[in-house]
Amino acid sequence: MTAEGRFDLPGTYVFDGQASRRGYRMNKMFMTLRDPHSRTRFQSDEPAYCDEFGLSPEQKRAVLDRDWQAMLDLGGNIFYVFKLAMVDQKSMQYLGGVFTGMTEEEFVAVMRAGGRIDG
């Protein structure tokens, strides 16, 4: 743990209170994508939908570019970001691959083999 009380876990994304506050508007928008009507509205005009929630320019760009890592870096919660991935018909295994530098197939194979061990 650092002097500020934060965990120092290289290579590990920690979603804490600071990240939650930073990503609040973006995560709130992602949660609306559970609703079919909201998904339709989002898909019909993604930039305008992002603007409705007051996303920062960086957050909006990350969403529009589907820059999954940037979404996390900008305060996205993986469980909320996954709502957007589902709109794009992407699996959690797909995101696992993105975040570990693997293809979806490689990520699934590693998980089936017992998971990744960093040495």
C-alpha positions in Angstrom: 0.0 0.0 0.0 1.3 3.5 -0.8 1.5 6.4 1.6 -1.8 7.7 0.2 -3.5 4.5 1.2 -3.7 3.2 -2.4 -2.6 -0.2 -3.5 0.5 -0.4 -5.7 -0.3 -3.4 -7.9 1.5 -3.0 -11.2 -0.5 -4.2 -14.1 -3.7 -4.4 -12.0 -6.6 -2.1 -12.5 -8.0 -1.0 -9.1 -11.5 0.5 -9.2 -11.6 2.6 -6.1 -13.5 5.7 -4.9 -11.3 8.0 -7.0 -11.9 6.0 -10.2 -15.7 5.8 -9.4 -15.9 9.6 -9.1 -13.9 10.1 -12.3 -16.1 7.7 -14.3 -19.4 8.4 -12.7 -21.1 9.9 -15.8 -19.7 7.3 -18.2 -20.7 4.4 -15.9 -24.2 5.9 -15.5 -24.5 6.0 -19.3 -23.3 2.4 -19.6 -26.0 1.3 -17.1 -28.7 2.7 -19.2 -27.7 0.2 -22.0 -29.6 -2.5 -20.0 -32.8 -1.0 -21.4 -33.7 -1.9 -25.0 -35.1 1.6 -25.7 -31.9 3.2 -24.5 -29.7 0.8 -26.6 -31.7 1.8 -29.7 -31.2 5.5 -28.9 -27.5 5.0 -28.3 -27.0 3.1 -31.5 -28.9 5.6 -33.5 -26.7 8.5 -32.5 -23.8 7.6 -30.2 -22.1 11.0 -30.0 -25.4 12.7 -29.0 -26.1 10.0 -26.4 -22.7 10.5 -24.8 -23.4 14.2 -24.7 -26.6 13.7 -22.8 -24.6 12.3 -20.0 -21.9 14.9 -20.0 -19.0 12.7 -20.8 -15.6 14.4 -20.9 -14.1 14.7 -24.4 -11.7 11.9 -23.5 -14.4 9.6 -22.3 -16.6 10.3 -25.3 -13.6 9.5 -27.6 -12.9 6.3 -25.8 -16.6 5.2 -26.1 -16.8 6.1 -29.8 -13.5 4.4 -30.6 -14.3 1.4 -28.4 -11.0 2.0 -26.7 -11.7 -0.4 -23.8 -8.5 0.2 -21.9 -9.0 4.0 -22.1 -12.5 3.6 -20.7 -11.1 1.8 -17.6 -8.3 4.4 -17.3 -11.0 7.2 -17.4 -12.9 5.7 -14.5 -15.0 2.9 -16.2 -16.0 0.0 -14.1 -15.5 -3.3 -15.9 -19.0 -4.5 -15.1 -20.5 -1.3 -16.6 -18.1 -1.2 -19.6 -19.3 -4.7 -20.3 -22.8 -3.3 -20.9 -21.3 -1.5 -23.9 -19.5 -4.6 -25.1 -22.7 -6.5 -25.1 -24.3 -3.8 -27.3 -21.5 -4.7 -29.8 -22.1 -8.4 -29.2 -18.7 -8.8 -27.6 -18.2 -11.4 -24.8 -16.4 -11.0 -21.4 -13.8 -13.3 -22.8 -13.3 -10.8 -25.7 -12.6 -8.1 -23.2 -10.3 -10.4 -21.2 -8.3 -10.9 -24.3 -8.2 -7.1 -25.0 -6.9 -6.4 -21.5 -4.3 -9.2 -21.6 -3.0 -8.7 -25.1 -4.6 -11.9 -26.4 -7.2 -12.8 -28.9 -10.5 -13.9 -27.5 -9.7 -17.5 -28.5 -6.3 -17.4 -26.8 -7.8 -15.9 -23.7 -10.4 -18.7 -23.5 -7.8 -21.4 -24.1 -5.7 -20.0 -21.2 -8.7 -19.9 -18.9 -9.6 -23.5 -19.8 -6.0 -24.5 -19.1 -6.3 -23.1 -15.5 -5.6 -19.4 -16.0 -2.6 -17.3 -16.5 0.3 -17.4 -14.1 2.7 -14.4 -14.2 6.1 -15.4 -13.0 
